[in-house]
């Protein structure tokens, strides 16, 4: 049985938080949240992750960061 493990995240503290990709692609392993994206009701719906190695940016639903099989908090 495959059990999913999640971490708790405070969406208001996402900005400038650091993350490690569990399955790095193109040597992009370490990321920093550079921006949060809000809807019309000012709720956070996504974040902009920037790869430390090459500064590529990716938009990601902030809830995806809760999945420990994909993302680990801090740099490891």
Backbone atoms as SQL, in Angstrom:
CREATE TABLE atoms (id INTEGER PRIMARY KEY, chain TEXT, resi INTEGER, resn TEXT, atom TEXT, x REAL, y REAL, z REAL);
INSERT INTO atoms VALUES
  (1, 'A', 1, 'UNK', 'N', 0.840, -1.172, 0.000),
  (2, 'A', 1, 'UNK', 'CA', 0.000, 0.000, 0.000),
  (3, 'A', 1, 'UNK', 'C', 0.892, 1.244, 0.000),
  (4, 'A', 2, 'UNK', 'N', 0.656, 2.147, -0.924),
  (5, 'A', 2, 'UNK', 'CA', 1.436, 3.365, -1.061),
  (6, 'A', 2, 'UNK', 'C', 0.755, 4.492, -0.293),
  (7, 'A', 3, 'UNK', 'N', 1.409, 4.965, 0.753),
  (8, 'A', 3, 'UNK', 'CA', 0.830, 6.005, 1.592),
  (9, 'A', 3, 'UNK', 'C', 1.459, 7.348, 1.237),
  (10, 'A', 4, 'UNK', 'N', 0.620, 8.330, 0.903),
  (11, 'A', 4, 'UNK', 'CA', 1.114, 9.661, 0.588),
  (12, 'A', 4, 'UNK', 'C', 1.397, 10.419, 1.876),
  (13, 'A', 5, 'UNK', 'N', 2.490, 11.141, 1.888),
  (14, 'A', 5, 'UNK', 'CA', 2.872, 11.924, 3.052),
  (15, 'A', 5, 'UNK', 'C', 2.884, 13.393, 2.651),
  (16, 'A', 6, 'UNK', 'N', 2.275, 14.213, 3.496),
  (17, 'A', 6, 'UNK', 'CA', 2.188, 15.640, 3.207),
  (18, 'A', 6, 'UNK', 'C', 2.757, 16.445, 4.361),
  (19, 'A', 7, 'UNK', 'N', 3.241, 17.628, 4.047),
  (20, 'A', 7, 'UNK', 'CA', 3.729, 18.553, 5.059),
  (21, 'A', 7, 'UNK', 'C', 2.773, 19.738, 5.156),
  (22, 'A', 8, 'UNK', 'N', 2.718, 20.355, 6.314),
  (23, 'A', 8, 'UNK', 'CA', 1.861, 21.527, 6.483),
  (24, 'A', 8, 'UNK', 'C', 2.613, 22.767, 6.017),
  (25, 'A', 9, 'UNK', 'N', 1.893, 23.647, 5.344),
  (26, 'A', 9, 'UNK', 'CA', 2.479, 24.885, 4.835),
  (27, 'A', 9, 'UNK', 'C', 1.546, 26.030, 5.180),
  (28, 'A', 10, 'UNK', 'N', 2.129, 27.108, 5.662),
  (29, 'A', 10, 'UNK', 'CA', 1.371, 28.335, 5.852),
  (30, 'A', 10, 'UNK', 'C', 1.524, 29.141, 4.563),
  (31, 'A', 11, 'UNK', 'N', 0.458, 29.278, 3.763),
  (32, 'A', 11, 'UNK', 'CA', 0.589, 29.958, 2.468),
  (33, 'A', 11, 'UNK', 'C', 1.038, 31.409, 2.592),
  (34, 'A', 12, 'UNK', 'N', 0.777, 32.035, 3.733),
  (35, 'A', 12, 'UNK', 'CA', 1.192, 33.430, 3.919),
  (36, 'A', 12, 'UNK', 'C', 2.703, 33.563, 4.133),
  (37, 'A', 13, 'UNK', 'N', 3.383, 32.458, 4.419),
  (38, 'A', 13, 'UNK', 'CA', 4.832, 32.492, 4.643),
  (39, 'A', 13, 'UNK', 'C', 5.605, 31.847, 3.497),
  (40, 'A', 14, 'UNK', 'N', 4.977, 31.678, 2.356),
  (41, 'A', 14, 'UNK', 'CA', 5.624, 31.034, 1.215),
  (42, 'A', 14, 'UNK', 'C', 6.740, 31.871, 0.597),
  (43, 'A', 15, 'UNK', 'N', 6.551, 33.171, 0.517),
  (44, 'A', 15, 'UNK', 'CA', 7.495, 34.025, -0.185),
  (45, 'A', 15, 'UNK', 'C', 8.901, 33.866, 0.417),
  (46, 'A', 16, 'UNK', 'N', 9.871, 33.648, -0.467),
  (47, 'A', 16, 'UNK', 'CA', 11.282, 33.443, -0.140),
  (48, 'A', 16, 'UNK', 'C', 11.567, 32.132, 0.591),
  (49, 'A', 17, 'UNK', 'N', 10.591, 31.226, 0.641),
  (50, 'A', 17, 'UNK', 'CA', 10.860, 29.915, 1.237),
  (51, 'A', 17, 'UNK', 'C', 11.673, 29.073, 0.251),
  (52, 'A', 18, 'UNK', 'N', 12.437, 28.126, 0.800),
  (53, 'A', 18, 'UNK', 'CA', 13.350, 27.308, -0.003),
  (54, 'A', 18, 'UNK', 'C', 12.821, 25.881, -0.077),
  (55, 'A', 19, 'UNK', 'N', 12.992, 25.271, -1.267),
  (56, 'A', 19, 'UNK', 'CA', 12.470, 23.932, -1.514),
  (57, 'A', 19, 'UNK', 'C', 13.470, 23.107, -2.301),
  (58, 'A', 20, 'UNK', 'N', 13.445, 21.796, -2.064),
  (59, 'A', 20, 'UNK', 'CA', 14.290, 20.858, -2.790),
  (60, 'A', 20, 'UNK', 'C', 13.401, 19.907, -3.574),
  (61, 'A', 21, 'UNK', 'N', 13.690, 19.784, -4.849),
  (62, 'A', 21, 'UNK', 'CA', 12.952, 18.847, -5.694),
  (63, 'A', 21, 'UNK', 'C', 13.436, 17.429, -5.409),
  (64, 'A', 22, 'UNK', 'N', 12.516, 16.507, -5.202),
  (65, 'A', 22, 'UNK', 'CA', 12.868, 15.111, -4.957),
  (66, 'A', 22, 'UNK', 'C', 13.343, 14.453, -6.249),
  (67, 'A', 23, 'UNK', 'N', 12.776, 14.866, -7.383),
  (68, 'A', 23, 'UNK', 'CA', 13.139, 14.327, -8.698),
  (69, 'A', 23, 'UNK', 'C', 13.626, 15.457, -9.601),
  (70, 'A', 24, 'UNK', 'N', 14.871, 15.915, -9.408),
  (71, 'A', 24, 'UNK', 'CA', 15.356, 17.061, -10.182),
  (72, 'A', 24, 'UNK', 'C', 15.444, 16.764, -11.676),
  (73, 'A', 25, 'UNK', 'N', 15.152, 17.795, -12.456),
  (74, 'A', 25, 'UNK', 'CA', 15.276, 17.722, -13.915),
  (75, 'A', 25, 'UNK', 'C', 16.217, 18.834, -14.349),
  (76, 'A', 26, 'UNK', 'N', 17.080, 18.550, -15.315),
  (77, 'A', 26, 'UNK', 'CA', 18.025, 19.539, -15.854),
  (78, 'A', 26, 'UNK', 'C', 18.899, 20.138, -14.751),
  (79, 'A', 27, 'UNK', 'N', 19.287, 19.324, -13.784),
  (80, 'A', 27, 'UNK', 'CA', 20.127, 19.731, -12.649),
  (81, 'A', 27, 'UNK', 'C', 19.471, 20.792, -11.768),
  (82, 'A', 28, 'UNK', 'N', 18.164, 20.993, -11.923),
  (83, 'A', 28, 'UNK', 'CA', 17.434, 21.956, -11.100),
  (84, 'A', 28, 'UNK', 'C', 16.912, 21.232, -9.861),
  (85, 'A', 29, 'UNK', 'N', 17.618, 21.392, -8.771),
  (86, 'A', 29, 'UNK', 'CA', 17.262, 20.696, -7.535),
  (87, 'A', 29, 'UNK', 'C', 16.752, 21.661, -6.466),
  (88, 'A', 30, 'UNK', 'N', 17.395, 22.810, -6.334),
  (89, 'A', 30, 'UNK', 'CA', 17.049, 23.775, -5.293),
  (90, 'A', 30, 'UNK', 'C', 16.270, 24.942, -5.883),
  (91, 'A', 31, 'UNK', 'N', 15.189, 25.309, -5.176),
  (92, 'A', 31, 'UNK', 'CA', 14.287, 26.362, -5.645),
  (93, 'A', 31, 'UNK', 'C', 13.971, 27.319, -4.511),
  (94, 'A', 32, 'UNK', 'N', 13.597, 28.537, -4.899),
  (95, 'A', 32, 'UNK', 'CA', 13.135, 29.537, -3.947),
  (96, 'A', 32, 'UNK', 'C', 11.835, 30.132, -4.476),
  (97, 'A', 33, 'UNK', 'N', 10.880, 30.356, -3.593),
  (98, 'A', 33, 'UNK', 'CA', 9.606, 30.967, -3.993),
  (99, 'A', 33, 'UNK', 'C', 9.841, 32.472, -4.103),
  (100, 'A', 34, 'UNK', 'N', 9.703, 33.006, -5.317),
  (101, 'A', 34, 'UNK', 'CA', 9.982, 34.428, -5.547),
  (102, 'A', 34, 'UNK', 'C', 8.721, 35.277, -5.593),
  (103, 'A', 35, 'UNK', 'N', 7.568, 34.624, -5.771),
  (104, 'A', 35, 'UNK', 'CA', 6.317, 35.387, -5.875),
  (105, 'A', 35, 'UNK', 'C', 5.152, 34.474, -5.529),
  (106, 'A', 36, 'UNK', 'N', 4.115, 35.048, -4.941),
  (107, 'A', 36, 'UNK', 'CA', 2.864, 34.315, -4.751),
  (108, 'A', 36, 'UNK', 'C', 1.804, 34.954, -5.639),
  (109, 'A', 37, 'UNK', 'N', 0.940, 34.136, -6.184),
  (110, 'A', 37, 'UNK', 'CA', -0.094, 34.596, -7.113),
  (111, 'A', 37, 'UNK', 'C', -1.438, 34.458, -6.418),
  (112, 'A', 38, 'UNK', 'N', -2.186, 35.543, -6.425),
  (113, 'A', 38, 'UNK', 'CA', -3.480, 35.585, -5.725),
  (114, 'A', 38, 'UNK', 'C', -4.624, 35.757, -6.723),
  (115, 'A', 39, 'UNK', 'N', -5.802, 35.271, -6.326),
  (116, 'A', 39, 'UNK', 'CA', -6.996, 35.456, -7.151),
  (117, 'A', 39, 'UNK', 'C', -7.682, 36.769, -6.781),
  (118, 'A', 40, 'UNK', 'N', -8.868, 36.997, -7.328),
  (119, 'A', 40, 'UNK', 'CA', -9.599, 38.248, -7.084),
  (120, 'A', 40, 'UNK', 'C', -9.980, 38.423, -5.616),
  (121, 'A', 41, 'UNK', 'N', -10.114, 37.318, -4.889),
  (122, 'A', 41, 'UNK', 'CA', -10.464, 37.370, -3.463),
  (123, 'A', 41, 'UNK', 'C', -9.214, 37.447, -2.576),
  (124, 'A', 42, 'UNK', 'N', -8.052, 37.649, -3.196),
  (125, 'A', 42, 'UNK', 'CA', -6.770, 37.764, -2.492),
  (126, 'A', 42, 'UNK', 'C', -6.315, 36.458, -1.837),
  (127, 'A', 43, 'UNK', 'N', -6.861, 35.327, -2.291),
  (128, 'A', 43, 'UNK', 'CA', -6.406, 34.027, -1.804),
  (129, 'A', 43, 'UNK', 'C', -5.220, 33.580, -2.652),
  (130, 'A', 44, 'UNK', 'N', -4.231, 32.977, -2.006),
  (131, 'A', 44, 'UNK', 'CA', -3.072, 32.473, -2.742),
  (132, 'A', 44, 'UNK', 'C', -3.490, 31.235, -3.514),
  (133, 'A', 45, 'UNK', 'N', -3.234, 31.251, -4.816),
  (134, 'A', 45, 'UNK', 'CA', -3.610, 30.118, -5.664),
  (135, 'A', 45, 'UNK', 'C', -2.397, 29.429, -6.279),
  (136, 'A', 46, 'UNK', 'N', -1.274, 30.137, -6.358),
  (137, 'A', 46, 'UNK', 'CA', -0.080, 29.561, -6.978),
  (138, 'A', 46, 'UNK', 'C', 1.146, 30.307, -6.474),
  (139, 'A', 47, 'UNK', 'N', 2.306, 29.770, -6.829),
  (140, 'A', 47, 'UNK', 'CA', 3.548, 30.457, -6.493),
  (141, 'A', 47, 'UNK', 'C', 4.508, 30.331, -7.667),
  (142, 'A', 48, 'UNK', 'N', 5.471, 31.224, -7.693),
  (143, 'A', 48, 'UNK', 'CA', 6.493, 31.216, -8.726),
  (144, 'A', 48, 'UNK', 'C', 7.773, 30.705, -8.087),
  (145, 'A', 49, 'UNK', 'N', 8.246, 29.552, -8.582),
  (146, 'A', 49, 'UNK', 'CA', 9.477, 28.949, -8.076),
  (147, 'A', 49, 'UNK', 'C', 10.613, 29.290, -9.026),
  (148, 'A', 50, 'UNK', 'N', 11.750, 29.673, -8.474),
  (149, 'A', 50, 'UNK', 'CA', 12.923, 29.968, -9.290),
  (150, 'A', 50, 'UNK', 'C', 14.029, 28.981, -8.952),
  (151, 'A', 51, 'UNK', 'N', 14.568, 28.327, -9.992),
  (152, 'A', 51, 'UNK', 'CA', 15.677, 27.404, -9.797),
  (153, 'A', 51, 'UNK', 'C', 16.926, 28.204, -9.440),
  (154, 'A', 52, 'UNK', 'N', 17.625, 27.776, -8.409),
  (155, 'A', 52, 'UNK', 'CA', 18.804, 28.507, -7.951),
  (156, 'A', 52, 'UNK', 'C', 19.934, 28.413, -8.975),
  (157, 'A', 53, 'UNK', 'N', 20.086, 27.269, -9.618),
  (158, 'A', 53, 'UNK', 'CA', 21.223, 27.027, -10.500),
  (159, 'A', 53, 'UNK', 'C', 21.206, 27.877, -11.775),
  (160, 'A', 54, 'UNK', 'N', 20.009, 28.130, -12.335),
  (161, 'A', 54, 'UNK', 'CA', 19.956, 28.827, -13.628),
  (162, 'A', 54, 'UNK', 'C', 18.875, 29.906, -13.706),
  (163, 'A', 55, 'UNK', 'N', 18.163, 30.130, -12.632),
  (164, 'A', 55, 'UNK', 'CA', 17.130, 31.172, -12.528),
  (165, 'A', 55, 'UNK', 'C', 15.909, 30.940, -13.423),
  (166, 'A', 56, 'UNK', 'N', 15.715, 29.719, -13.909),
  (167, 'A', 56, 'UNK', 'CA', 14.469, 29.404, -14.619),
  (168, 'A', 56, 'UNK', 'C', 13.319, 29.505, -13.625),
  (169, 'A', 57, 'UNK', 'N', 12.159, 29.967, -14.114),
  (170, 'A', 57, 'UNK', 'CA', 11.008, 30.142, -13.239),
  (171, 'A', 57, 'UNK', 'C', 9.860, 29.246, -13.678),
  (172, 'A', 58, 'UNK', 'N', 9.137, 28.731, -12.677),
  (173, 'A', 58, 'UNK', 'CA', 8.021, 27.832, -12.922),
  (174, 'A', 58, 'UNK', 'C', 6.858, 28.227, -12.025),
  (175, 'A', 59, 'UNK', 'N', 5.663, 28.275, -12.605),
  (176, 'A', 59, 'UNK', 'CA', 4.463, 28.518, -11.813),
  (177, 'A', 59, 'UNK', 'C', 3.932, 27.178, -11.332),
  (178, 'A', 60, 'UNK', 'N', 3.559, 27.125, -10.059),
  (179, 'A', 60, 'UNK', 'CA', 3.129, 25.880, -9.439),
  (180, 'A', 60, 'UNK', 'C', 1.999, 26.168, -8.458),
  (181, 'A', 61, 'UNK', 'N', 0.983, 25.314, -8.453),
  (182, 'A', 61, 'UNK', 'CA', -0.055, 25.410, -7.419),
  (183, 'A', 61, 'UNK', 'C', 0.639, 25.237, -6.071),
  (184, 'A', 62, 'UNK', 'N', 0.466, 26.167, -5.159),
  (185, 'A', 62, 'UNK', 'CA', 1.197, 26.133, -3.893),
  (186, 'A', 62, 'UNK', 'C', 0.914, 24.867, -3.103),
  (187, 'A', 63, 'UNK', 'N', -0.244, 24.255, -3.292),
  (188, 'A', 63, 'UNK', 'CA', -0.591, 23.025, -2.565),
  (189, 'A', 63, 'UNK', 'C', 0.278, 21.844, -2.993),
  (190, 'A', 64, 'UNK', 'N', 0.836, 21.906, -4.194),
  (191, 'A', 64, 'UNK', 'CA', 1.714, 20.828, -4.657),
  (192, 'A', 64, 'UNK', 'C', 2.978, 20.719, -3.805),
  (193, 'A', 65, 'UNK', 'N', 3.373, 21.800, -3.163),
  (194, 'A', 65, 'UNK', 'CA', 4.555, 21.770, -2.302),
  (195, 'A', 65, 'UNK', 'C', 4.337, 20.923, -1.053),
  (196, 'A', 66, 'UNK', 'N', 3.106, 20.599, -0.738),
  (197, 'A', 66, 'UNK', 'CA', 2.801, 19.768, 0.433),
  (198, 'A', 66, 'UNK', 'C', 3.197, 18.311, 0.228),
  (199, 'A', 67, 'UNK', 'N', 3.332, 17.884, -1.014),
  (200, 'A', 67, 'UNK', 'CA', 3.597, 16.482, -1.338),
  (201, 'A', 67, 'UNK', 'C', 5.084, 16.168, -1.151),
  (202, 'A', 68, 'UNK', 'N', 5.417, 15.447, -0.086),
  (203, 'A', 68, 'UNK', 'CA', 6.809, 15.128, 0.221),
  (204, 'A', 68, 'UNK', 'C', 7.435, 14.139, -0.755),
  (205, 'A', 69, 'UNK', 'N', 6.632, 13.518, -1.609),
  (206, 'A', 69, 'UNK', 'CA', 7.211, 12.642, -2.625),
  (207, 'A', 69, 'UNK', 'C', 7.746, 13.457, -3.806),
  (208, 'A', 70, 'UNK', 'N', 7.420, 14.758, -3.839),
  (209, 'A', 70, 'UNK', 'CA', 7.899, 15.648, -4.908),
  (210, 'A', 70, 'UNK', 'C', 8.779, 16.781, -4.388),
  (211, 'A', 71, 'UNK', 'N', 8.423, 17.327, -3.230),
  (212, 'A', 71, 'UNK', 'CA', 9.101, 18.516, -2.689),
  (213, 'A', 71, 'UNK', 'C', 9.448, 18.340, -1.220),
  (214, 'A', 72, 'UNK', 'N', 10.650, 18.786, -0.850),
  (215, 'A', 72, 'UNK', 'CA', 11.073, 18.799, 0.548),
  (216, 'A', 72, 'UNK', 'C', 11.326, 20.242, 0.965),
  (217, 'A', 73, 'UNK', 'N', 10.844, 20.638, 2.143),
  (218, 'A', 73, 'UNK', 'CA', 11.111, 22.005, 2.590),
  (219, 'A', 73, 'UNK', 'C', 12.596, 22.198, 2.893),
  (220, 'A', 74, 'UNK', 'N', 13.104, 23.359, 2.604),
  (221, 'A', 74, 'UNK', 'CA', 14.505, 23.771, 2.760),
  (222, 'A', 74, 'UNK', 'C', 15.373, 23.114, 1.685),
  (223, 'A', 75, 'UNK', 'N', 16.649, 23.433, 1.710),
  (224, 'A', 75, 'UNK', 'CA', 17.583, 22.858, 0.728),
  (225, 'A', 75, 'UNK', 'C', 18.307, 21.691, 1.361),
  (226, 'A', 76, 'UNK', 'N', 18.353, 20.575, 0.634),
  (227, 'A', 76, 'UNK', 'CA', 19.007, 19.361, 1.159),
  (228, 'A', 76, 'UNK', 'C', 19.986, 18.816, 0.164);
